[in-house]
Amino acid sequence: MLRSFATAVPPLGALLRRYDGPGEPLSCEPVTLGLLNRGYRLSTTEGAYFLKHHLDGDHRAIARQHRVTQRLQSLGVPVAPPVTDAHGETVAVIGGDCYALHPWIDGRHRDGAHLSTLQCRRLGGLLGLVHTCLEQVMGRTEGDGNGREPGAGAAGYASADPEDTFTLIDELLALVRATRDRDSFDLLAEHRLLERRTLLELHADSRPPPAVAGGWVHGDFHPLNLLYRGAEPAAIVDWDRLGVQPRAEEAVRAAAIFFVRPEGALELTKVRTYARAYRNAVGADTSELAAAVHRVWWERLNDFWILRWRYQLNDRRADPQFAAVSALAVWWTREYEAVREAFAS
């Protein structure tokens, strides 16, 4: 008998009929990690799969992601391309919803605290490999979905306007203060909003200019999207944000997630090892990384996505990340020169 869970089961019968010999379903259990899509561990009489329900439903974009991962695999990038159905398709549209079946990868997630010096070096090299291989497989044939080619859309890489951020801070403060039965999260949110407004007033003249060039990036490279088998990366997953962005900024954003400590500081020794390996892999110079550090720092100073989810969308899934993320922006501002040196030395 099929075991499932409280929410609706995906249309397994209609889905599996599209494939040659997938077996009969035995269980379908939700994978709780991740915020943007729904995932399931599907076990059948023939093996195990990762079943992904793409909530955005953009068939064309999903199929492109699948083509990209297939090409990257041929270049030696550790990925988990989807299973092709009996008609050569990788996206199943059932009842207006998009599904994809991937091989199940036995592995675990590792953040920076669990990475040795050698593994930090390999992580930076891996992201560099992703970027250089994406440049090979995408070339100038795919576009970024908005009609732009890499390096052509500088206006698309403008930095946050602090005046817009001040308006958002006021809106969020009003929502926080209107919350009934305020808890410790609400108190911390109010404190961080007031603190961030002060920091922005002090650093408003540090707004970086638009980035002048971009390249193809994964778009969401962080510990929950990288599976390890033992000490080695087994698969980079979740390519939903594949697109054209300044590449070095993805390297900085990834480090700010992998190597952040619970109190909001970065493990700069590991960052330095990672960053050197990334620079060597892509041939980036130190000035490119220094500029990326400045832009991502500014981005973090102006970003309140977790509070927008909670107070504007009533979505609390990201709440556990808020303490470290909000502390990082303050710590990074205080340790700005040390962070830039770690990435660019």
C-alpha positions as CSV (number, residue, x, y, z in Angstrom):
1,M,0.0,0.0,0.0
2,L,1.3,3.5,-0.9
3,R,2.3,5.5,2.2
4,S,2.1,9.2,2.0
5,F,1.5,12.3,4.2
6,A,-1.1,14.8,5.2
7,T,-1.0,16.9,2.1
8,A,-2.2,15.8,-1.3
9,V,-0.2,13.1,-3.0
10,P,1.2,14.0,-6.5
11,P,-0.5,12.3,-9.4
12,L,1.8,9.3,-9.3
13,G,-0.2,7.0,-11.6
14,A,-0.4,9.5,-14.4
15,L,3.2,10.5,-13.9
16,L,4.8,7.1,-13.8
17,R,2.9,5.9,-16.9
18,R,5.0,8.3,-18.9
19,Y,8.2,6.4,-18.1
20,D,9.6,3.1,-19.2
21,G,9.8,0.6,-16.3
22,P,9.8,3.0,-13.3
23,G,8.2,0.3,-11.1
24,E,5.1,0.5,-8.9
25,P,5.0,3.2,-6.2
26,L,5.6,2.1,-2.7
27,S,6.0,5.4,-0.8
28,C,6.0,9.1,-1.5
29,E,7.4,11.2,1.4
30,P,8.0,15.0,1.4
31,V,11.5,16.4,1.5
32,T,11.1,19.3,3.9
33,L,14.3,21.2,3.1
34,G,13.9,24.0,0.5
35,L,11.6,26.9,0.2
36,L,10.6,27.5,-3.4
37,N,9.3,24.1,-4.7
38,R,7.9,20.9,-3.3
39,G,10.0,17.8,-3.3
40,Y,9.3,14.1,-2.5
41,R,11.3,11.0,-2.0
42,L,9.5,8.5,-4.3
43,S,10.2,4.8,-3.7
44,T,9.1,2.3,-6.2
45,T,9.6,-1.4,-6.8
46,E,12.5,-0.5,-9.1
47,G,14.3,2.1,-6.9
48,A,14.2,5.6,-5.5
49,Y,13.6,8.9,-7.2
50,F,13.4,12.6,-6.3
51,L,10.1,13.9,-7.5
52,K,10.0,17.7,-7.9
53,H,6.8,19.7,-8.2
54,H,7.8,23.0,-9.8
55,L,5.4,25.5,-8.4
56,D,6.1,28.3,-10.9
57,G,4.9,26.0,-13.7
58,D,7.1,27.6,-16.4
59,H,7.5,24.5,-18.7
60,R,9.9,26.2,-21.1
61,A,12.2,27.5,-18.3
62,I,12.2,24.1,-16.5
63,A,13.1,22.3,-19.7
64,R,16.0,24.7,-20.3
65,Q,17.3,24.0,-16.8
66,H,17.2,20.3,-17.6
67,R,19.1,20.7,-20.8
68,V,21.7,22.7,-19.0
69,T,22.2,20.1,-16.3
70,Q,22.5,17.3,-19.0
71,R,25.2,19.3,-20.7
72,L,27.0,20.1,-17.5
73,Q,27.1,16.4,-16.6
74,S,28.9,15.7,-19.8
75,L,31.6,18.1,-18.8
76,G,32.1,16.5,-15.4
77,V,30.0,18.8,-13.2
78,P,28.3,16.8,-10.4
79,V,24.6,17.2,-11.1
80,A,21.5,15.1,-11.1
81,P,19.7,15.6,-14.5
82,P,16.1,14.4,-14.7
83,V,15.0,11.1,-16.0
84,T,13.8,11.2,-19.6
85,D,10.3,9.8,-20.2
86,A,9.3,7.4,-23.0
87,H,8.9,10.3,-25.4
88,G,12.2,12.0,-24.6
89,E,10.7,14.7,-22.4
90,T,11.9,15.7,-19.0
91,V,9.0,17.8,-17.8
92,A,5.6,16.2,-17.1
93,V,2.6,18.6,-17.2
94,I,-0.3,17.1,-15.4
95,G,-3.4,19.1,-14.5
96,G,-1.6,22.3,-15.3
97,D,1.3,21.4,-12.8
98,C,4.9,20.7,-13.8
99,Y,6.7,17.7,-12.4
100,A,10.2,16.2,-13.0
101,L,11.6,12.9,-11.9
102,H,15.3,12.8,-10.9
103,P,17.5,9.9,-9.6
104,W,17.6,9.9,-5.9
105,I,21.1,11.0,-4.6
106,D,22.1,9.5,-1.3
107,G,24.1,12.2,0.3
108,R,24.1,14.9,3.0
109,H,24.3,18.7,3.2
110,R,27.4,20.3,4.7
111,D,27.9,23.9,5.7
112,G,31.2,25.6,6.1
113,A,31.6,24.5,9.7
114,H,31.8,20.9,8.5
115,L,34.3,21.6,5.7
116,S,38.0,21.0,6.1
117,T,40.5,23.4,4.5
118,L,40.9,21.1,1.6
119,Q,37.1,20.9,1.2
120,C,36.8,24.7,1.3
121,R,39.4,24.8,-1.6
122,R,37.4,22.2,-3.5
123,L,34.2,24.1,-2.9
124,G,35.6,27.3,-4.5
125,G,37.0,25.3,-7.3
126,L,33.6,23.6,-7.8
127,L,31.7,26.9,-8.2
128,G,34.4,28.1,-10.5
129,L,33.9,24.9,-12.6
130,V,30.2,25.6,-12.7
131,H,30.7,29.1,-14.0
132,T,33.3,28.1,-16.7
133,C,31.2,25.2,-17.8
134,L,28.0,27.2,-18.0
135,E,29.9,29.6,-20.2
136,Q,30.7,26.7,-22.5
137,V,27.3,25.1,-22.7
138,M,25.2,28.3,-22.9
139,G,27.4,30.3,-25.2
140,R,25.3,33.0,-26.9
141,T,22.5,30.6,-27.9
142,E,20.1,30.6,-24.9
143,G,19.7,34.2,-23.6
144,D,18.8,34.7,-20.0
145,G,15.0,34.5,-20.5
146,N,14.8,38.3,-20.7
147,G,16.4,38.8,-24.1
148,R,19.8,39.7,-22.6
149,E,23.1,38.1,-23.4
150,P,25.9,37.8,-20.8
151,G,27.5,41.2,-20.2
152,A,24.9,43.1,-22.2
153,G,22.5,44.2,-19.5
154,A,24.3,46.5,-17.1
155,A,21.1,48.3,-16.2
156,G,19.7,45.0,-15.0
157,Y,22.5,44.9,-12.3
158,A,21.7,48.1,-10.6
159,S,22.2,48.2,-6.8
160,A,19.5,48.9,-4.2
161,D,18.3,52.5,-3.8
162,P,18.5,53.4,-0.1
163,E,15.5,55.7,-0.4
164,D,13.4,52.6,-1.3
165,T,14.9,50.7,1.6
166,F,14.0,53.5,4.1
167,T,10.4,53.3,2.9
168,L,10.4,49.5,3.3
169,I,11.9,49.8,6.8
170,D,9.1,52.1,7.8
171,E,6.5,49.7,6.4
172,L,8.0,46.7,8.1
173,L,8.3,48.6,11.4
174,A,4.6,49.5,11.3
175,L,3.7,45.8,10.8
176,V,6.0,44.6,13.5
177,R,4.6,47.1,16.0
178,A,1.1,46.2,15.1
179,T,1.6,42.5,15.8
180,R,-0.4,41.2,18.7
181,D,1.3,39.1,21.4
182,R,4.7,40.0,20.2
183,D,7.4,37.4,20.8
184,S,11.2,37.4,20.8
185,F,11.3,37.3,17.0
186,D,9.2,40.5,16.8
187,L,11.5,42.2,19.3
188,L,14.6,41.2,17.4
189,A,13.0,42.3,14.1
190,E,12.3,45.8,15.4
191,H,15.8,46.1,16.8
192,R,17.4,45.1,13.6
193,L,15.2,47.4,11.5
194,L,16.1,50.4,13.6
195,E,19.8,49.4,13.6
196,R,19.8,48.9,9.9
197,R,18.2,52.3,9.3
198,T,21.0,53.9,11.3
199,L,23.7,52.0,9.3
200,L,22.2,53.0,6.0
201,E,22.1,56.6,7.0
202,L,25.8,56.4,7.8
203,H,26.7,54.6,4.6
204,A,24.2,56.0,2.1
205,D,27.0,57.4,0.0
206,S,28.5,54.0,-0.4
207,R,25.9,52.8,-3.0
208,P,27.8,50.9,-5.7
209,P,27.3,51.7,-9.4
210,P,25.6,49.2,-11.7
211,A,27.7,46.1,-12.5
212,V,29.0,46.3,-16.1
213,A,29.1,42.6,-17.0
214,G,27.4,39.3,-16.1
215,G,27.7,35.6,-16.9
216,W,25.6,32.4,-16.4
217,V,25.3,31.4,-12.8
218,H,23.5,28.7,-10.8
219,G,21.7,31.5,-9.0
220,D,21.1,29.8,-5.7
221,F,24.4,28.1,-4.7
222,H,24.3,27.2,-0.9
223,P,24.5,24.2,1.4
224,L,21.0,23.0,0.9
225,N,21.6,22.8,-2.9
226,L,24.8,20.8,-2.7
227,L,24.8,17.1,-1.7
228,Y,28.0,15.4,-0.4
229,R,28.7,11.7,-0.5
230,G,31.4,11.3,2.1
231,A,34.0,14.1,1.6
232,E,33.2,14.7,-2.1
233,P,30.3,16.7,-3.7
234,A,27.8,14.3,-5.2
235,A,25.3,16.7,-6.9
236,I,24.5,20.3,-7.3
237,V,20.7,20.5,-7.3
238,D,17.9,23.1,-7.7
239,W,18.7,25.1,-10.8
240,D,15.5,27.1,-10.8
241,R,17.4,30.4,-10.6
242,L,19.7,29.7,-13.5
243,G,20.3,33.1,-15.1
244,V,22.7,35.8,-16.1
245,Q,24.3,37.8,-13.2
246,P,27.7,39.2,-12.2
247,R,29.5,35.9,-11.6
248,A,31.8,36.9,-8.8
249,E,28.8,38.1,-6.8
250,E,27.5,34.5,-6.7
251,A,30.8,33.4,-5.3
252,V,30.5,36.0,-2.5
253,R,26.9,35.3,-1.8
254,A,27.6,31.6,-1.5
255,A,30.4,32.2,0.9
256,A,28.2,34.4,3.0
257,I,25.9,31.4,3.4
258,F,28.3,28.5,3.7
259,F,30.7,30.3,6.1
260,V,28.4,32.3,8.4
261,R,28.5,31.4,12.0
262,P,25.3,31.4,14.2
263,E,26.3,34.7,15.7
264,G,26.6,36.3,12.3
265,A,30.4,36.4,11.7
266,L,32.1,34.9,8.7
267,E,34.8,32.3,9.1
268,L,37.4,34.4,7.2
269,T,40.2,31.8,7.1
270,K,37.9,29.4,5.3
271,V,36.6,32.2,3.1
272,R,40.1,33.1,2.0
273,T,40.8,29.5,1.0
274,Y,37.6,29.2,-0.9
275,A,37.9,32.5,-2.7
276,R,41.5,31.8,-3.9
277,A,40.3,28.5,-5.4
278,Y,37.4,30.2,-7.1
279,R,39.6,33.0,-8.5
280,N,42.1,30.4,-9.9
281,A,39.3,28.4,-11.4
282,V,37.7,31.2,-13.4
283,G,40.7,33.5,-13.9
284,A,39.2,36.3,-11.9
285,D,41.5,39.1,-10.6
286,T,41.3,40.5,-7.1
287,S,39.7,43.7,-8.2
288,E,36.7,41.8,-9.5
289,L,36.2,40.0,-6.2
290,A,36.7,43.2,-4.2
291,A,34.0,44.9,-6.3
292,A,31.7,41.9,-5.8
293,V,32.2,42.0,-2.0
294,H,31.2,45.7,-2.0
295,R,28.0,45.0,-4.0
296,V,27.0,42.0,-2.0
297,W,27.6,43.9,1.3
298,W,25.4,46.7,0.0
299,E,22.8,44.1,-1.1
300,R,22.8,42.6,2.4
301,L,22.5,46.0,4.0
302,N,19.4,46.8,2.0
303,D,17.8,43.3,2.1
304,F,14.8,42.3,4.3
305,W,13.4,39.3,2.5
306,I,12.9,37.2,5.6
307,L,10.9,40.0,7.3
308,R,8.9,40.6,4.1
309,W,8.0,36.9,4.0
310,R,6.9,36.9,7.6
311,Y,5.1,40.3,7.9
312,Q,3.8,40.9,4.4
313,L,3.2,37.4,3.1
314,N,2.5,35.7,6.5
315,D,5.1,33.0,5.5
316,R,7.4,32.0,8.4
317,R,9.4,29.3,6.7
318,A,12.6,31.4,6.6
319,D,12.3,32.7,10.2
320,P,15.0,30.4,11.6
321,Q,17.6,32.1,9.3
322,F,16.9,35.6,10.5
323,A,19.1,35.8,13.5
324,A,22.3,34.9,11.7
325,V,21.4,36.7,8.5
326,S,20.5,40.0,10.2
327,A,23.6,39.8,12.4
328,L,25.8,39.2,9.4
329,A,24.9,42.6,7.8
330,V,26.0,44.4,11.0
331,W,29.1,42.4,11.5
332,W,30.1,42.7,7.8
333,T,29.8,46.5,8.0
334,R,32.0,46.6,11.1
335,E,34.6,44.2,9.5
336,Y,34.3,45.5,6.0
337,E,38.0,45.7,5.3
338,A,38.8,42.3,6.7
339,V,36.1,40.7,4.6
340,R,37.3,42.3,1.4
341,E,40.8,41.3,2.2
342,A,39.7,37.7,2.7
343,F,38.1,37.5,-0.7
344,A,40.7,39.5,-2.7
345,S,44.0,38.5,-1.2
